[in-house]
Amino acid sequence: MCGRYALEAPCSQLARRFGVEETESVDFPPRYNIAPGTNIPVIGQSPSGQRVLHLLRWGLLPHWAKDPVHGARLINARGESVAEKPSFRDAFRRRRCLIPASGFYEWQAARAPGSGKQACYISLKSGETMAFGGLWEAWTSPGGEIARSCCIVTTAANELIHAIHERMPLILAPEHWPAWLTATAEQAGRLIQPYPDGELQAWPVSARVGKVSEDDPALIVARRSEVA
């Protein structure tokens, strides 16, 4: 799964990297502990073919949901079943998106009895901003207000991540961004694969990341005493 991640790049830099032609007038400062339930930068494609950047709430609220609380639980969608699950299948067919990230966190099971899980940070070796495969939805309240939300698609972990956790977010290479945004669901489904091991790096970080209130650059600094 993916329950926390970081994004250092400002919206202006995201626009250049992802070829965004339309963006909201928003200021998204560097974040090092992004948690579900918050508004996050998301890149989609408009009906006219332009890439657009908006802030959407992390936690997918299906358009048919009767209760907005429903979305609080849907932060991830398993790639293996995303085309069939009622909560995700319509969005997977029609509303896929890219979710930019500098890196993400996973928690490794305790190695010794009584010790807590070890938080680890994973990023691209290149240092570039990565793109998670995501889904987005628009839900209309009884009063007519529209709430836009999103979730992150996950897949089985590659060899590097499997030593930490059995799942990982779907990371899409730049050459696959257009297909994820515009291709058929069948074609997009072929992109749901673990990211190559050799392009990622991981290291242990402070347990402070477990607290949503903690959000500073030191969170992604390796705990050198624990790095092999």
GUDREN-873024 format. One record per residue (C-alpha): residue in one letter; chain; residue number from 1; x, y, z. Coordinates in Angstrom, 2 decimals, always signed. Last residue first. Layout:
<atoms>
@type = A; mol = A; seq = NUM; X = X; Y = Y; Z = Z
...
</atoms>
This chain:
<atoms>
@type = A; mol = A; seq = 228; X = +24.05; Y = -1.03; Z = +5.25
@type = V; mol = A; seq = 227; X = +22.16; Y = +2.00; Z = +6.52
@type = E; mol = A; seq = 226; X = +21.13; Y = +1.69; Z = +10.17
@type = S; mol = A; seq = 225; X = +23.63; Y = +4.07; Z = +11.77
@type = R; mol = A; seq = 224; X = +23.06; Y = +6.49; Z = +8.91
@type = R; mol = A; seq = 223; X = +19.41; Y = +7.11; Z = +9.71
@type = A; mol = A; seq = 222; X = +18.71; Y = +8.43; Z = +6.24
@type = V; mol = A; seq = 221; X = +17.27; Y = +11.94; Z = +5.84
@type = I; mol = A; seq = 220; X = +13.69; Y = +11.84; Z = +4.54
@type = L; mol = A; seq = 219; X = +12.12; Y = +13.17; Z = +7.75
@type = A; mol = A; seq = 218; X = +14.78; Y = +15.88; Z = +8.08
@type = P; mol = A; seq = 217; X = +13.07; Y = +17.83; Z = +5.30
@type = D; mol = A; seq = 216; X = +10.07; Y = +18.74; Z = +7.52
@type = D; mol = A; seq = 215; X = +6.53; Y = +17.55; Z = +8.20
@type = E; mol = A; seq = 214; X = +5.66; Y = +16.07; Z = +11.61
@type = S; mol = A; seq = 213; X = +1.99; Y = +16.67; Z = +12.44
@type = V; mol = A; seq = 212; X = +1.00; Y = +13.45; Z = +10.67
@type = K; mol = A; seq = 211; X = +3.00; Y = +11.42; Z = +13.19
@type = G; mol = A; seq = 210; X = +4.39; Y = +8.15; Z = +11.81
@type = V; mol = A; seq = 209; X = +7.05; Y = +10.14; Z = +9.98
@type = R; mol = A; seq = 208; X = +8.68; Y = +10.70; Z = +13.37
@type = A; mol = A; seq = 207; X = +9.93; Y = +7.09; Z = +13.24
@type = S; mol = A; seq = 206; X = +13.04; Y = +8.49; Z = +11.57
@type = V; mol = A; seq = 205; X = +14.30; Y = +7.08; Z = +8.30
@type = P; mol = A; seq = 204; X = +15.59; Y = +3.79; Z = +6.91
@type = W; mol = A; seq = 203; X = +16.84; Y = +3.76; Z = +3.29
@type = A; mol = A; seq = 202; X = +15.53; Y = +2.91; Z = -0.16
@type = Q; mol = A; seq = 201; X = +16.70; Y = +3.37; Z = -3.75
@type = L; mol = A; seq = 200; X = +14.87; Y = +2.82; Z = -7.03
@type = E; mol = A; seq = 199; X = +15.96; Y = +2.51; Z = -10.67
@type = G; mol = A; seq = 198; X = +17.62; Y = -0.90; Z = -10.40
@type = D; mol = A; seq = 197; X = +14.54; Y = -2.56; Z = -8.97
@type = P; mol = A; seq = 196; X = +12.35; Y = -1.93; Z = -12.04
@type = Y; mol = A; seq = 195; X = +8.81; Y = -0.70; Z = -11.11
@type = P; mol = A; seq = 194; X = +6.26; Y = -3.41; Z = -10.31
@type = Q; mol = A; seq = 193; X = +3.63; Y = -3.77; Z = -13.05
@type = I; mol = A; seq = 192; X = +0.27; Y = -2.19; Z = -13.82
@type = L; mol = A; seq = 191; X = +1.08; Y = -0.95; Z = -17.32
@type = R; mol = A; seq = 190; X = -0.85; Y = -3.79; Z = -18.97
@type = G; mol = A; seq = 189; X = -4.01; Y = -2.53; Z = -17.30
@type = A; mol = A; seq = 188; X = -3.69; Y = +0.76; Z = -19.14
@type = Q; mol = A; seq = 187; X = -4.10; Y = -1.08; Z = -22.45
@type = E; mol = A; seq = 186; X = -7.23; Y = -2.87; Z = -21.26
@type = A; mol = A; seq = 185; X = -8.63; Y = +0.32; Z = -19.73
@type = T; mol = A; seq = 184; X = -8.23; Y = +2.05; Z = -23.07
@type = A; mol = A; seq = 183; X = -5.47; Y = +4.61; Z = -23.46
@type = T; mol = A; seq = 182; X = -5.67; Y = +8.30; Z = -22.46
@type = L; mol = A; seq = 181; X = -4.02; Y = +9.10; Z = -19.13
@type = W; mol = A; seq = 180; X = -2.11; Y = +5.87; Z = -18.56
@type = A; mol = A; seq = 179; X = -1.07; Y = +5.79; Z = -22.21
@type = P; mol = A; seq = 178; X = +0.33; Y = +9.33; Z = -22.10
@type = W; mol = A; seq = 177; X = +2.31; Y = +8.67; Z = -18.89
@type = H; mol = A; seq = 176; X = +3.94; Y = +5.45; Z = -20.14
@type = E; mol = A; seq = 175; X = +7.06; Y = +7.02; Z = -21.66
@type = P; mol = A; seq = 174; X = +7.58; Y = +8.91; Z = -18.40
@type = A; mol = A; seq = 173; X = +7.87; Y = +5.65; Z = -16.40
@type = L; mol = A; seq = 172; X = +4.86; Y = +4.91; Z = -14.20
@type = I; mol = A; seq = 171; X = +5.14; Y = +4.00; Z = -10.52
@type = L; mol = A; seq = 170; X = +2.28; Y = +1.86; Z = -9.21
@type = P; mol = A; seq = 169; X = +2.52; Y = +2.20; Z = -5.45
@type = M; mol = A; seq = 168; X = +4.17; Y = -0.69; Z = -3.59
@type = R; mol = A; seq = 167; X = +3.00; Y = -3.87; Z = -1.89
@type = E; mol = A; seq = 166; X = +4.70; Y = -6.73; Z = +0.00
@type = H; mol = A; seq = 165; X = +6.68; Y = -4.41; Z = +2.30
@type = I; mol = A; seq = 164; X = +10.31; Y = -3.88; Z = +3.29
@type = A; mol = A; seq = 163; X = +12.26; Y = -6.74; Z = +1.72
@type = H; mol = A; seq = 162; X = +9.60; Y = -6.72; Z = -1.01
@type = I; mol = A; seq = 161; X = +10.64; Y = -3.16; Z = -1.88
@type = L; mol = A; seq = 160; X = +13.93; Y = -4.18; Z = -3.50
@type = E; mol = A; seq = 159; X = +12.54; Y = -7.31; Z = -5.20
@type = N; mol = A; seq = 158; X = +9.55; Y = -5.51; Z = -6.71
@type = A; mol = A; seq = 157; X = +6.41; Y = -5.08; Z = -4.65
@type = A; mol = A; seq = 156; X = +3.03; Y = -6.19; Z = -6.00
@type = T; mol = A; seq = 155; X = +0.88; Y = -3.35; Z = -7.30
@type = T; mol = A; seq = 154; X = -0.82; Y = -0.21; Z = -6.04
@type = V; mol = A; seq = 153; X = -3.09; Y = +2.41; Z = -7.61
@type = I; mol = A; seq = 152; X = -3.19; Y = +5.70; Z = -5.70
@type = C; mol = A; seq = 151; X = -6.51; Y = +7.40; Z = -4.93
@type = C; mol = A; seq = 150; X = -8.34; Y = +10.55; Z = -5.95
@type = S; mol = A; seq = 149; X = -10.97; Y = +13.11; Z = -4.98
@type = R; mol = A; seq = 148; X = -13.11; Y = +15.86; Z = -6.43
@type = A; mol = A; seq = 147; X = -16.05; Y = +17.15; Z = -4.38
@type = I; mol = A; seq = 146; X = -18.84; Y = +18.96; Z = -6.25
@type = E; mol = A; seq = 145; X = -21.49; Y = +20.92; Z = -4.36
@type = G; mol = A; seq = 144; X = -25.07; Y = +20.40; Z = -5.58
@type = G; mol = A; seq = 143; X = -26.83; Y = +20.36; Z = -2.21
@type = P; mol = A; seq = 142; X = -27.32; Y = +16.59; Z = -2.32
@type = S; mol = A; seq = 141; X = -23.54; Y = +16.37; Z = -2.78
@type = T; mol = A; seq = 140; X = -21.95; Y = +15.71; Z = -6.15
@type = W; mol = A; seq = 139; X = -18.95; Y = +13.41; Z = -6.34
@type = A; mol = A; seq = 138; X = -16.17; Y = +13.81; Z = -8.93
@type = E; mol = A; seq = 137; X = -13.66; Y = +10.98; Z = -9.18
@type = W; mol = A; seq = 136; X = -9.95; Y = +10.42; Z = -9.73
@type = L; mol = A; seq = 135; X = -7.69; Y = +7.44; Z = -10.31
@type = G; mol = A; seq = 134; X = -3.92; Y = +7.24; Z = -9.86
@type = G; mol = A; seq = 133; X = -0.72; Y = +5.89; Z = -11.36
@type = F; mol = A; seq = 132; X = +2.13; Y = +7.28; Z = -9.32
@type = A; mol = A; seq = 131; X = +4.51; Y = +9.65; Z = -11.06
@type = M; mol = A; seq = 130; X = +8.12; Y = +10.18; Z = -10.01
@type = T; mol = A; seq = 129; X = +9.94; Y = +13.47; Z = -9.42
@type = E; mol = A; seq = 128; X = +13.59; Y = +13.11; Z = -10.33
@type = G; mol = A; seq = 127; X = +16.34; Y = +12.15; Z = -7.88
@type = S; mol = A; seq = 126; X = +17.88; Y = +9.82; Z = -10.46
@type = K; mol = A; seq = 125; X = +17.94; Y = +6.99; Z = -7.93
@type = L; mol = A; seq = 124; X = +14.17; Y = +7.27; Z = -7.76
@type = S; mol = A; seq = 123; X = +12.78; Y = +7.37; Z = -4.23
@type = I; mol = A; seq = 122; X = +11.93; Y = +5.09; Z = -1.29
@type = Y; mol = A; seq = 121; X = +11.86; Y = +6.12; Z = +2.38
@type = C; mol = A; seq = 120; X = +11.78; Y = +3.50; Z = +5.14
@type = A; mol = A; seq = 119; X = +9.98; Y = +3.42; Z = +8.50
@type = Q; mol = A; seq = 118; X = +11.08; Y = +0.59; Z = +10.79
@type = K; mol = A; seq = 117; X = +8.34; Y = -1.27; Z = +12.64
@type = G; mol = A; seq = 116; X = +8.58; Y = -1.33; Z = +16.41
@type = S; mol = A; seq = 115; X = +10.82; Y = -3.55; Z = +18.53
@type = G; mol = A; seq = 114; X = +9.31; Y = -5.96; Z = +21.02
@type = P; mol = A; seq = 113; X = +10.54; Y = -9.09; Z = +19.29
@type = A; mol = A; seq = 112; X = +13.36; Y = -8.33; Z = +16.83
@type = R; mol = A; seq = 111; X = +13.26; Y = -7.63; Z = +13.11
@type = A; mol = A; seq = 110; X = +10.09; Y = -5.54; Z = +13.25
@type = A; mol = A; seq = 109; X = +8.20; Y = -5.46; Z = +9.97
@type = Q; mol = A; seq = 108; X = +9.28; Y = -2.75; Z = +7.52
@type = W; mol = A; seq = 107; X = +7.12; Y = +0.34; Z = +7.13
@type = E; mol = A; seq = 106; X = +6.78; Y = +2.02; Z = +3.75
@type = Y; mol = A; seq = 105; X = +7.29; Y = +5.65; Z = +2.83
@type = F; mol = A; seq = 104; X = +7.14; Y = +7.42; Z = -0.52
@type = G; mol = A; seq = 103; X = +9.32; Y = +9.52; Z = -2.80
@type = S; mol = A; seq = 102; X = +9.48; Y = +12.80; Z = -4.69
@type = A; mol = A; seq = 101; X = +5.86; Y = +12.36; Z = -5.71
@type = P; mol = A; seq = 100; X = +3.59; Y = +13.33; Z = -8.60
@type = I; mol = A; seq = 99; X = +0.10; Y = +11.75; Z = -8.89
@type = L; mol = A; seq = 98; X = -0.82; Y = +10.95; Z = -12.48
@type = C; mol = A; seq = 97; X = -4.45; Y = +10.47; Z = -13.46
@type = R; mol = A; seq = 96; X = -7.05; Y = +7.95; Z = -14.64
@type = R; mol = A; seq = 95; X = -10.68; Y = +8.96; Z = -15.06
@type = R; mol = A; seq = 94; X = -12.56; Y = +6.94; Z = -17.68
@type = R; mol = A; seq = 93; X = -12.07; Y = +3.18; Z = -17.41
@type = F; mol = A; seq = 92; X = -10.27; Y = +3.17; Z = -14.07
@type = A; mol = A; seq = 91; X = -12.76; Y = +5.68; Z = -12.66
@type = D; mol = A; seq = 90; X = -15.63; Y = +3.35; Z = -13.59
@type = R; mol = A; seq = 89; X = -13.85; Y = +0.31; Z = -12.15
@type = F; mol = A; seq = 88; X = -12.81; Y = +1.85; Z = -8.82
@type = S; mol = A; seq = 87; X = -15.51; Y = +1.50; Z = -6.14
@type = P; mol = A; seq = 86; X = -17.29; Y = -1.31; Z = -8.00
@type = K; mol = A; seq = 85; X = -14.12; Y = -3.48; Z = -8.07
@type = E; mol = A; seq = 84; X = -13.63; Y = -5.08; Z = -11.48
@type = A; mol = A; seq = 83; X = -10.97; Y = -3.04; Z = -13.33
@type = V; mol = A; seq = 82; X = -9.08; Y = -2.24; Z = -10.11
@type = S; mol = A; seq = 81; X = -8.67; Y = -5.92; Z = -9.22
@type = E; mol = A; seq = 80; X = -4.96; Y = -6.59; Z = -9.79
@type = G; mol = A; seq = 79; X = -4.07; Y = -2.92; Z = -9.46
@type = R; mol = A; seq = 78; X = -5.19; Y = -2.76; Z = -5.86
@type = A; mol = A; seq = 77; X = -6.72; Y = +0.68; Z = -5.28
@type = N; mol = A; seq = 76; X = -5.34; Y = +2.89; Z = -2.53
@type = I; mol = A; seq = 75; X = -6.73; Y = +5.77; Z = -0.42
@type = L; mol = A; seq = 74; X = -10.25; Y = +4.38; Z = -0.31
@type = R; mol = A; seq = 73; X = -11.11; Y = +4.50; Z = +3.40
@type = A; mol = A; seq = 72; X = -11.82; Y = +8.23; Z = +3.74
@type = G; mol = A; seq = 71; X = -13.88; Y = +8.09; Z = +0.56
@type = H; mol = A; seq = 70; X = -16.87; Y = +6.41; Z = +2.16
@type = V; mol = A; seq = 69; X = -17.21; Y = +9.24; Z = +4.69
@type = P; mol = A; seq = 68; X = -18.81; Y = +11.23; Z = +1.86
@type = D; mol = A; seq = 67; X = -22.00; Y = +9.11; Z = +2.28
@type = K; mol = A; seq = 66; X = -24.34; Y = +8.16; Z = -0.57
@type = A; mol = A; seq = 65; X = -21.56; Y = +7.02; Z = -2.89
@type = W; mol = A; seq = 64; X = -22.43; Y = +6.90; Z = -6.62
@type = H; mol = A; seq = 63; X = -19.66; Y = +9.26; Z = -7.77
@type = P; mol = A; seq = 62; X = -17.10; Y = +7.19; Z = -5.89
@type = L; mol = A; seq = 61; X = -15.20; Y = +9.09; Z = -3.15
@type = L; mol = A; seq = 60; X = -11.49; Y = +8.34; Z = -3.53
@type = G; mol = A; seq = 59; X = -9.28; Y = +9.33; Z = -0.60
@type = W; mol = A; seq = 58; X = -6.61; Y = +11.94; Z = -1.31
@type = R; mol = A; seq = 57; X = -8.53; Y = +15.18; Z = -1.94
@type = L; mol = A; seq = 56; X = -7.77; Y = +16.76; Z = -5.29
@type = L; mol = A; seq = 55; X = -5.62; Y = +19.78; Z = -6.16
@type = H; mol = A; seq = 54; X = -5.52; Y = +20.38; Z = -9.88
@type = L; mol = A; seq = 53; X = -3.02; Y = +20.12; Z = -12.73
@type = V; mol = A; seq = 52; X = -4.18; Y = +19.87; Z = -16.33
@type = R; mol = A; seq = 51; X = -2.80; Y = +18.10; Z = -19.37
@type = Q; mol = A; seq = 50; X = -4.57; Y = +19.26; Z = -22.50
@type = G; mol = A; seq = 49; X = -6.39; Y = +16.85; Z = -24.81
@type = S; mol = A; seq = 48; X = -9.62; Y = +18.83; Z = -25.30
@type = P; mol = A; seq = 47; X = -11.48; Y = +16.46; Z = -22.98
@type = S; mol = A; seq = 46; X = -8.96; Y = +17.40; Z = -20.25
@type = Q; mol = A; seq = 45; X = -6.10; Y = +15.16; Z = -19.19
@type = G; mol = A; seq = 44; X = -5.13; Y = +14.63; Z = -15.58
@type = I; mol = A; seq = 43; X = -2.39; Y = +15.67; Z = -13.20
@type = V; mol = A; seq = 42; X = -2.93; Y = +15.58; Z = -9.44
@type = P; mol = A; seq = 41; X = -1.47; Y = +17.86; Z = -6.75
@type = I; mol = A; seq = 40; X = -2.70; Y = +16.87; Z = -3.26
@type = N; mol = A; seq = 39; X = -5.51; Y = +17.93; Z = -0.95
@type = T; mol = A; seq = 38; X = -5.40; Y = +16.14; Z = +2.41
@type = G; mol = A; seq = 37; X = -7.46; Y = +13.19; Z = +3.64
@type = P; mol = A; seq = 36; X = -4.63; Y = +10.71; Z = +3.30
@type = A; mol = A; seq = 35; X = -1.21; Y = +11.87; Z = +4.53
@type = I; mol = A; seq = 34; X = +1.61; Y = +13.88; Z = +2.97
@type = N; mol = A; seq = 33; X = +4.70; Y = +13.75; Z = +5.17
@type = Y; mol = A; seq = 32; X = +7.53; Y = +15.63; Z = +3.48
@type = R; mol = A; seq = 31; X = +5.69; Y = +18.51; Z = +1.81
@type = P; mol = A; seq = 30; X = +7.26; Y = +21.29; Z = -0.26
@type = P; mol = A; seq = 29; X = +4.72; Y = +24.11; Z = -0.63
@type = F; mol = A; seq = 28; X = +1.64; Y = +23.81; Z = -2.86
@type = D; mol = A; seq = 27; X = +0.59; Y = +27.28; Z = -4.04
@type = V; mol = A; seq = 26; X = -2.55; Y = +27.32; Z = -6.10
@type = S; mol = A; seq = 25; X = -3.76; Y = +29.19; Z = -9.15
@type = E; mol = A; seq = 24; X = -5.06; Y = +26.08; Z = -10.86
@type = T; mol = A; seq = 23; X = -3.10; Y = +24.69; Z = -13.75
@type = E; mol = A; seq = 22; X = -3.48; Y = +24.34; Z = -17.50
@type = E; mol = A; seq = 21; X = -0.85; Y = +23.30; Z = -20.04
@type = V; mol = A; seq = 20; X = +0.95; Y = +20.69; Z = -17.95
@type = G; mol = A; seq = 19; X = +3.86; Y = +19.03; Z = -19.74
@type = F; mol = A; seq = 18; X = +4.67; Y = +16.74; Z = -16.83
@type = R; mol = A; seq = 17; X = +8.13; Y = +18.05; Z = -15.99
@type = R; mol = A; seq = 16; X = +7.34; Y = +21.70; Z = -16.77
@type = A; mol = A; seq = 15; X = +4.04; Y = +21.80; Z = -14.85
@type = L; mol = A; seq = 14; X = +5.62; Y = +19.95; Z = -11.94
@type = Q; mol = A; seq = 13; X = +8.28; Y = +22.66; Z = -11.70
@type = S; mol = A; seq = 12; X = +5.65; Y = +25.40; Z = -11.52
@type = C; mol = A; seq = 11; X = +3.65; Y = +23.35; Z = -9.01
@type = P; mol = A; seq = 10; X = +6.59; Y = +23.27; Z = -6.59
@type = A; mol = A; seq = 9; X = +8.76; Y = +20.12; Z = -6.32
@type = E; mol = A; seq = 8; X = +9.31; Y = +18.65; Z = -2.84
@type = L; mol = A; seq = 7; X = +6.62; Y = +15.99; Z = -2.75
@type = A; mol = A; seq = 6; X = +6.67; Y = +13.35; Z = -0.01
@type = Y; mol = A; seq = 5; X = +4.64; Y = +10.21; Z = +0.64
@type = R; mol = A; seq = 4; X = +2.44; Y = +8.50; Z = +3.18
@type = G; mol = A; seq = 3; X = -0.15; Y = +5.70; Z = +3.02
@type = C; mol = A; seq = 2; X = +0.98; Y = +3.64; Z = +0.04
@type = M; mol = A; seq = 1; X = +0.00; Y = +0.00; Z = +0.00
</atoms>
